[in-house]
Amino acid sequence: MNPRATLALLIVTLLAVGLLVYLRQTVDPTREAAETRRYAAIFDPAALDEFDLTRGNETLSFRRVLGGWRLIAPVEDRADPAAVDRLLGAARFLAVRDRQRTRDPAAVPESGLATPRVRLDLRGPRTVRLDFGSATALPGEIFARLGGQPELLRVPDSILELATATASDFRDPRLTDLVPEDIERFTVRRADGEMTLRLERGRWFIDKPVRAAADPRAIRDFLERLLGLRITDFQPPAATTAPDALPGQVAQLALTPRGGGEEIHLELLRETTPDRITARYAPRGGALTVDPAALLLFDVSPEELRDRSLGYVEPDAIDRIVLSVAGKTTTLVRLEDDWMVHEDNQPVEAARVDAIVEAFNTLQVAGFGTAASPRETGLDEPAIRLRFFAWLSENTPEEPAGGHLVAAADFGWATPEGDVFARTGEDGETVIIPSELPELLEDLLGLSGPTGPPAPAATPELETDPSETPGEDEAPEPEDI
């Protein structure tokens, strides 16, 4: 190859590379250049670590902590993520209506930038400063400048409403940032007593004042309403006078975070002013006024949080249903998708069995805590007994083969109101239930149980051999079916 041609090609290549490097350093890509011309500042809100908002003699300082924003000054508190997002979003997409090159924008008298009305300092991968000054001659516009840039900008004044909001407006109005899934135990303390509930293996239980299963939906609703309380007023931190609380109207809530950790304490005081509730909550800096939904803590009772079901059975997991109505025992046996009566091999409509299972699963207890004895409720010798069994044909590591009791319920006499006394098995608490399920069971066998305490018997009871009937929690052996 000709040496001169080679040299010329090398020179051209070097010039081209140098031109590309120069252009990359001095000319923004087309899209970025368009954004730079359109907006006052280009930054990524998600990459910011902190920012300051200065208005005259007041400065609000914000810092990102664990993925969320905290207000550091003039008070320390959790920041309202929505308010912060609105401000940063408005600053990021602040449209420029006009640019005027000048050596020092603050030196333009009408700009008001010598002493800015608002200054926004953003710190992240790089520092960005935005100053906002006086209103322009055109409506809805103010003067602005980007720190270090020799341009006087005219931008919409809509950002001022966000940037001049009070410090309280930037505080999170939610009392907590917790959700029900964050809590594994809580205690309510009031003048009328104490109530404790705990989460164990995915289920909620009441430990005080009674030991009973709790309704997970009621627990979730209770916690959601309390954890999500709205703050209506931030009381001055220097206030030393105690609120004028009504006698006996102080309630405390102790929350244990899931996985352990330090308890979180919330105290609510119901004041003499109607519907005014003061909350004392250390993580939010002291006394707060919260909305009247907080009255829930004063009104909730253990009965409202109790599990109002007698139990639950998975329809497809049930192989035997043993019914005893008015002394007659009937065993229903599943044959694939059909059901039959074990005692006489008569078929039973699957829809009728499904109706019994559905009624059992959806039944809601109407009342708890009856002081009546089993003899007074008819549960010493229940008029109706219901047992659900699952049948395992082979041994498994967890369970031996054979019948396994899944759920059980006994039903006694009717109450004067037309409901029925019931309990979950022999050791369950006596409760009051609607009469629909017992009526379904009676209808299935074409029998009727007693409706109330019977008259004194004139003849002695007949003795029976216990070996002739299945036990309380035993199902018939399958070889006779």
KEFI-567534 format. One record per residue (C-alpha): x, y, z. Coordinates in nm, 2 decimals. Layout:
N
c1|c2|c3
X|Y|Z
...
END
This chain:
481
c1|c2|c3
0.00|0.00|0.00
0.11|0.36|-0.07
0.27|0.50|0.25
0.11|0.84|0.18
-0.24|0.69|0.14
-0.19|0.50|0.46
-0.09|0.81|0.65
-0.38|1.01|0.50
-0.62|0.74|0.61
-0.48|0.73|0.96
-0.51|1.11|0.99
-0.87|1.10|0.87
-0.95|0.82|1.12
-0.80|1.02|1.41
-0.99|1.33|1.31
-1.32|1.14|1.30
-1.25|0.98|1.64
-1.16|1.32|1.78
-1.47|1.48|1.64
-1.69|1.20|1.79
-1.53|1.25|2.13
-1.57|1.62|2.11
-1.94|1.59|2.02
-2.01|1.34|2.29
-1.86|1.58|2.55
-2.02|1.90|2.42
-2.34|1.80|2.26
-2.62|1.60|2.45
-2.78|1.32|2.27
-3.09|1.43|2.08
-3.35|1.31|2.35
-3.15|1.44|2.65
-3.09|1.77|2.47
-3.46|1.81|2.41
-3.53|1.74|2.78
-3.26|1.98|2.89
-3.42|2.26|2.68
-3.78|2.17|2.80
-3.72|2.13|3.17
-3.55|2.34|3.43
-3.35|2.05|3.59
-3.28|1.69|3.49
-3.24|1.45|3.78
-3.37|1.11|3.90
-3.59|1.14|4.21
-3.53|0.77|4.29
-3.16|0.83|4.31
-3.18|1.12|4.57
-3.04|1.06|4.92
-3.16|1.38|5.08
-3.29|1.73|5.00
-3.35|2.06|5.17
-3.64|2.30|5.11
-3.57|2.65|5.23
-3.84|2.92|5.26
-3.71|3.24|5.42
-3.58|3.15|5.77
-3.73|2.80|5.77
-3.56|2.50|5.62
-3.72|2.16|5.59
-3.46|1.88|5.56
-3.55|1.53|5.43
-3.34|1.21|5.43
-3.40|0.88|5.27
-3.40|0.60|5.53
-3.46|0.23|5.45
-3.63|0.32|5.12
-3.86|0.58|5.27
-3.84|0.95|5.34
-3.80|1.11|5.69
-3.83|1.47|5.79
-3.52|1.56|5.98
-3.59|1.93|6.05
-3.76|2.14|6.19
-3.91|1.82|6.36
-3.80|1.46|6.32
-4.08|1.24|6.19
-4.18|1.01|5.91
-4.25|1.20|5.59
-4.56|1.17|5.39
-4.44|0.98|5.08
-4.72|1.12|4.86
-4.63|1.48|4.95
-4.26|1.42|4.88
-4.33|1.25|4.55
-4.56|1.54|4.44
-4.29|1.79|4.52
-4.00|1.60|4.36
-4.21|1.51|4.06
-4.31|1.88|4.01
-3.94|1.98|4.03
-3.83|1.71|3.79
-4.08|1.80|3.52
-4.08|2.18|3.57
-4.14|2.31|3.22
-3.94|2.62|3.10
-4.15|2.87|2.92
-3.86|3.10|2.84
-3.48|3.13|2.88
-3.28|3.45|2.90
-2.90|3.43|2.90
-2.74|3.65|3.16
-2.41|3.64|3.35
-2.59|3.65|3.69
-2.97|3.58|3.70
-2.98|3.70|4.06
-2.86|4.05|3.94
-3.17|4.11|3.74
-3.37|4.33|3.97
-3.72|4.21|3.89
-3.63|3.84|3.92
-3.63|3.84|4.30
-3.36|3.57|4.29
-3.11|3.77|4.50
-3.31|3.65|4.80
-3.51|3.35|4.66
-3.86|3.29|4.79
-3.79|2.92|4.78
-3.47|2.72|4.74
-3.46|2.35|4.67
-3.13|2.16|4.72
-3.13|1.81|4.59
-2.84|1.57|4.68
-2.77|1.24|4.52
-2.52|1.13|4.25
-2.49|1.50|4.18
-2.62|1.82|4.36
-2.89|2.02|4.20
-3.01|2.36|4.32
-3.33|2.53|4.21
-3.42|2.89|4.31
-3.76|3.05|4.27
-3.81|3.42|4.28
-4.07|3.68|4.20
-4.37|3.66|3.97
-4.32|3.77|3.61
-4.54|4.01|3.42
-4.73|3.72|3.27
-4.99|3.54|3.49
-4.91|3.20|3.64
-4.53|3.24|3.60
-4.23|3.30|3.82
-3.86|3.36|3.77
-3.63|3.07|3.85
-3.27|2.97|3.80
-3.07|2.64|3.80
-2.76|2.67|4.02
-2.45|2.73|3.82
-2.63|2.81|3.50
-2.61|3.16|3.34
-2.98|3.16|3.24
-3.29|3.34|3.38
-3.59|3.10|3.35
-3.96|3.16|3.35
-4.15|2.86|3.48
-4.51|2.79|3.60
-4.58|2.91|3.95
-4.78|2.59|4.04
-4.47|2.44|4.21
-4.49|2.72|4.48
-4.81|2.57|4.63
-4.63|2.24|4.69
-4.30|2.40|4.80
-4.46|2.64|5.05
-4.68|2.38|5.23
-4.64|2.37|5.61
-4.40|2.13|5.78
-4.71|1.94|5.91
-4.83|1.89|5.55
-4.51|1.70|5.48
-4.56|1.47|5.78
-4.72|1.13|5.72
-5.09|1.16|5.81
-5.10|0.78|5.88
-5.04|0.70|6.25
-4.83|0.40|6.15
-4.68|0.25|5.84
-4.76|-0.10|5.97
-5.01|-0.35|5.82
-5.18|-0.64|6.00
-4.93|-0.89|5.86
-4.66|-0.71|6.06
-4.81|-0.80|6.40
-4.80|-1.13|6.58
-4.94|-1.03|6.92
-5.13|-0.74|7.07
-5.29|-0.64|7.40
-5.57|-0.40|7.47
-5.58|-0.25|7.82
-5.87|-0.04|7.94
-6.04|0.05|8.27
-6.28|-0.25|8.22
-6.00|-0.51|8.17
-5.74|-0.65|7.95
-5.76|-0.84|7.62
-5.46|-1.03|7.46
-5.45|-1.20|7.12
-5.16|-1.39|6.96
-5.08|-1.54|6.62
-4.97|-1.90|6.63
-4.90|-2.12|6.32
-5.10|-1.88|6.10
-5.40|-1.87|6.33
-5.52|-1.61|6.58
-5.62|-1.70|6.94
-5.76|-1.50|7.23
-5.56|-1.56|7.55
-5.74|-1.31|7.77
-6.01|-1.27|7.91
-6.11|-1.61|7.76
-5.92|-1.87|7.57
-6.07|-1.92|7.23
-6.00|-1.91|6.86
-6.03|-1.57|6.70
-6.18|-1.47|6.37
-5.89|-1.38|6.13
-6.12|-1.15|5.93
-6.23|-0.96|6.24
-5.87|-0.94|6.36
-5.75|-0.80|6.02
-6.03|-0.54|6.02
-5.95|-0.44|6.38
-5.58|-0.40|6.31
-5.63|-0.23|5.98
-5.85|0.04|6.13
-5.62|0.11|6.42
-5.28|0.09|6.23
-5.43|0.31|5.96
-5.56|0.58|6.19
-5.54|0.93|6.03
-5.37|1.21|6.22
-5.58|1.52|6.21
-5.35|1.75|6.41
-4.99|1.75|6.52
-4.99|1.89|6.87
-4.70|2.11|6.97
-4.41|1.90|7.10
-4.35|2.16|7.38
-4.70|2.11|7.52
-4.68|2.00|7.88
-5.04|2.01|7.99
-5.22|1.67|7.98
-5.54|1.65|7.78
-5.86|1.67|7.97
-5.96|1.30|7.94
-6.29|1.16|8.04
-6.29|0.93|8.35
-6.20|0.58|8.25
-6.16|0.68|7.89
-5.79|0.58|7.85
-5.70|0.28|7.63
-5.36|0.13|7.56
-5.25|-0.09|7.27
-4.93|-0.29|7.29
-4.81|-0.44|6.96
-4.55|-0.71|6.91
-4.39|-0.70|6.56
-4.39|-1.03|6.38
-4.06|-1.21|6.44
-4.02|-1.05|6.77
-3.86|-0.72|6.87
-3.95|-0.43|7.10
-4.31|-0.38|7.17
-4.48|-0.07|7.02
-4.71|0.12|7.26
-5.00|0.34|7.16
-5.21|0.53|7.42
-5.54|0.69|7.33
-5.72|0.94|7.55
-6.09|1.03|7.49
-6.12|1.40|7.58
-6.42|1.59|7.71
-6.44|1.77|7.37
-6.68|1.55|7.16
-6.51|1.30|6.93
-6.16|1.44|7.01
-5.90|1.16|7.06
-5.54|1.23|7.16
-5.29|0.96|7.08
-4.95|0.92|7.25
-4.72|0.73|7.02
-4.34|0.76|7.07
-4.24|0.68|6.71
-4.43|0.99|6.59
-4.28|1.22|6.84
-4.55|1.25|7.11
-4.90|1.38|7.13
-5.12|1.37|6.82
-5.49|1.42|6.75
-5.64|1.13|6.56
-5.97|1.08|6.38
-6.28|0.94|6.57
-6.22|0.59|6.42
-5.99|0.55|6.72
-6.31|0.50|6.93
-6.29|0.14|6.81
-6.03|0.07|7.08
-6.27|0.18|7.35
-6.56|-0.02|7.22
-6.41|-0.35|7.09
-6.50|-0.66|7.30
-6.35|-1.01|7.29
-6.68|-1.15|7.16
-6.64|-0.93|6.85
-6.30|-1.08|6.77
-6.39|-1.44|6.84
-6.42|-1.70|6.57
-6.79|-1.74|6.52
-6.77|-2.07|6.33
-6.81|-2.42|6.47
-6.52|-2.53|6.25
-6.44|-2.58|5.88
-6.42|-2.90|5.67
-6.28|-2.93|5.32
-6.57|-3.08|5.12
-6.34|-3.30|4.90
-6.16|-3.43|5.20
-6.46|-3.58|5.38
-6.53|-3.95|5.34
-6.77|-4.02|5.63
-7.04|-3.82|5.80
-7.20|-3.97|6.11
-7.53|-3.83|6.22
-7.72|-3.90|6.54
-8.07|-3.75|6.55
-8.33|-3.84|6.82
-8.12|-4.15|6.91
-8.09|-4.28|6.55
-7.74|-4.30|6.41
-7.69|-4.28|6.04
-7.36|-4.30|5.85
-7.32|-4.14|5.51
-7.03|-4.28|5.30
-6.87|-4.12|5.00
-6.85|-4.34|4.68
-6.64|-4.12|4.45
-6.89|-3.84|4.36
-7.19|-4.01|4.52
-7.31|-4.07|4.87
-7.50|-4.36|5.03
-7.64|-4.46|5.37
-7.41|-4.72|5.52
-7.69|-4.89|5.73
-7.92|-4.97|5.43
-7.71|-4.89|5.12
-7.96|-4.63|5.01
-7.83|-4.35|4.79
-7.83|-3.99|4.91
-7.84|-3.69|4.69
-7.50|-3.53|4.68
-7.66|-3.19|4.68
-7.82|-3.26|5.02
-7.48|-3.36|5.16
-7.32|-3.05|5.01
-7.58|-2.84|5.17
-7.50|-2.98|5.51
-7.12|-2.92|5.46
-7.19|-2.56|5.33
-7.42|-2.49|5.63
-7.16|-2.61|5.87
-6.88|-2.41|5.71
-7.08|-2.09|5.69
-7.26|-2.11|6.03
-7.21|-1.81|6.25
-7.24|-1.83|6.63
-7.51|-1.60|6.75
-7.40|-1.58|7.12
-7.12|-1.70|7.36
-7.08|-1.74|7.73
-7.40|-1.90|7.84
-7.39|-1.99|8.21
-7.64|-2.27|8.17
-7.52|-2.63|8.25
-7.52|-2.91|8.00
-7.83|-3.05|8.16
-8.01|-2.71|8.12
-7.91|-2.68|7.75
-7.98|-3.05|7.65
-7.61|-3.10|7.58
-7.56|-3.37|7.85
-7.74|-3.60|7.60
-7.74|-3.41|7.28
-8.05|-3.43|7.06
-7.83|-3.41|6.75
-7.47|-3.51|6.70
-7.26|-3.45|6.38
-6.92|-3.59|6.30
-6.70|-3.55|5.99
-6.44|-3.81|5.91
-6.16|-3.84|5.66
-6.06|-4.19|5.58
-5.70|-4.29|5.50
-5.66|-4.62|5.33
-5.28|-4.64|5.36
-5.03|-4.54|5.63
-4.86|-4.21|5.59
-4.56|-4.06|5.78
-4.81|-3.83|5.96
-5.12|-4.03|6.01
-5.21|-4.40|6.04
-5.47|-4.56|5.81
-5.83|-4.55|5.91
-6.09|-4.29|6.01
-5.98|-3.95|6.14
-6.21|-3.71|6.30
-6.20|-3.37|6.12
-6.48|-3.18|6.29
-6.76|-3.25|6.54
-7.06|-3.06|6.68
-7.34|-3.14|6.93
-7.67|-2.97|6.93
-7.91|-2.94|7.23
-8.24|-2.78|7.30
-8.39|-2.47|7.13
-8.37|-2.14|7.31
-8.69|-1.93|7.38
-8.58|-1.71|7.08
-8.58|-2.01|6.84
-8.20|-2.06|6.83
-8.02|-2.38|6.94
-7.76|-2.45|7.21
-7.45|-2.61|7.05
-7.09|-2.70|7.12
-6.79|-2.83|6.93
-6.76|-3.18|7.06
-6.76|-3.30|7.42
-6.52|-3.03|7.56
-6.63|-2.73|7.35
-6.78|-2.42|7.49
-7.16|-2.39|7.49
-7.27|-2.14|7.23
-7.60|-2.04|7.07
-7.64|-2.09|6.69
-7.92|-2.03|6.44
-8.15|-2.33|6.39
-8.08|-2.38|6.01
-7.81|-2.65|6.04
-7.99|-2.87|6.30
-8.31|-2.84|6.08
-8.11|-2.96|5.77
-7.98|-3.26|5.97
-8.33|-3.35|6.09
-8.48|-3.31|5.75
-8.21|-3.54|5.59
-8.33|-3.83|5.82
-8.69|-3.73|5.82
-8.68|-3.69|6.20
-8.73|-3.41|6.45
-8.52|-3.35|6.76
-8.66|-3.21|7.08
-8.74|-2.84|7.08
-8.70|-2.78|7.45
-8.65|-2.94|7.79
-8.86|-3.26|7.80
-9.11|-3.34|8.07
-8.99|-3.56|8.35
-8.97|-3.92|8.23
-9.21|-4.17|8.39
-9.01|-4.48|8.30
-8.64|-4.55|8.36
-8.40|-4.52|8.07
-8.32|-4.84|7.88
-7.97|-4.97|7.92
-7.77|-5.02|7.60
-7.45|-5.20|7.54
-7.19|-4.94|7.43
-7.02|-5.20|7.21
-7.33|-5.21|6.99
-7.29|-4.85|6.86
-6.99|-4.66|6.72
-6.80|-4.44|6.97
-6.83|-4.06|6.98
-6.53|-4.02|6.75
-6.53|-4.35|6.56
-6.66|-4.42|6.22
-6.78|-4.76|6.09
-6.52|-4.98|5.96
-6.51|-4.99|5.57
-6.53|-5.36|5.53
-6.90|-5.36|5.60
-6.97|-5.09|5.35
END
